[in-house]
Amino acid sequence: MLVHLLFAAPTVSAHTLTADRIVATGAVVVAVAGAIVGGLALARSTGGSDHAGRRRSTIALVAGIAGTVVGGVVVATADGGPGTGNGIVGGYAAVVAGLIAVFLGGLARARSRSTA
């Protein structure tokens, strides 16, 4: 009985925080923050030439790229599907949110160049 318990596969519930889930959650937070900053930069990029808009668009681009790359690494290294504790759902969410942040940041940067 004791040998069976030592070699049994550990069960991961939906509420168990594993290292992969923590990394994926961090990537999602960075990517969503980048998307929010990119949206703010895009909303304010129609005004005159302000350096804050260019700075926001750069922050959105960097955060979006970071979230996309880290999310992609989590997805690429996951051993199983959703519910296994590998952070694959968070990885996919980070990739999607990161791509949105890159799109919004790039669009805001293009608009700030055209108005300058």
N, C-alpha and C positions, 0 to 999 in steps of 0.2 A: 504494500500500500504506500509506504513512504517513498519507495523508488518511483512508483507511478506518479506521485505528486511532484517529485523533483524534475522529472523529465516531461511532464505534461506541458503542452503549449500554453503560454500565458494568454488569458482572455483579456481583450480590450473592450471596454464598454464605450458608449457614445460620449461619456463624460470624462474619460481618462485622458489626461494631458501627456502626450508623448513628445519626445524631442522633435520629431518630424511635424507634428501638429503645431508646436510652438513656432517653429521656423516658418511654416506655411501661414500661420496667423500673422506673424510679423510682416511677411511679404504682402499680405492682403492689406494690412494697415498702411504700409508705405505706399502701395499702389492706389488705394482709395484716397489717401491724402493728396497724392499727386494729381488724381483726377479732379478733386475739389479745387486745388490751387489752379489747375489748368482751366477749369470752368470759370473761376474768378478772373484769371488773366484774359480769357477770351471775352468775357462780359465787359471788361474795362479796356480792351485793346482798341476800341474805336475812337477813344479820346485822343488828345494830342500826344506828343512824344513824351512819354513818361518812362523813366528807367525802371520803375517798380513793375510795370507790365512785362518788360523783357526779363526781369529777374524772376518773376512768377512763372513765366513760360519756361525758363531754363530749369527752375525747380521742378516743374511738372514733368519735363522731359527726363530729367535725371531720376526722379522718383519712379516714373513709369517704366523706364528701362531697368532699374534695379528690381522693381516688383516682378516684372516679366521674366527676368533672368533667374531670380531666386525661385519663383513659382515653377518655371520650366525645369530647373534642377530637381525640385521636389517631385514633380511629376515623373521625370526621367528615372529617378532612383527609387520610386515607390515599388514595393514588392507585391502589393495587392491592391484591391479596389477599395471603394468607399467602405468605411467601417472597420478597416484593419488597423487603424492607428498610424498609417503612413502619411497622412496629411494630403492625400491626393485631391480631395475636394477643395481644400484651401489653396493648393497649388494651381488648380484650374481657375479658381476665382481670382488669384493673384495675376495670372496671365491675362485674363480678360480685363480686369481693372487696370492693369499696367498698360495694355494696348490702348485702352480708352484715354488714359492719362497722356500717353505719347501723342495720340491723335489731337487731343485738345491743346496740349502744349505746343505742338508743331503748328497747328492752325493759328494759335494766338501769336506765335513768333512770326509767322508769315504776315499776319495782319499788322503787327507792329512795325515790320520792315516797310510795308507798303505805305503806311501813313507817315513814316518819318521822312 
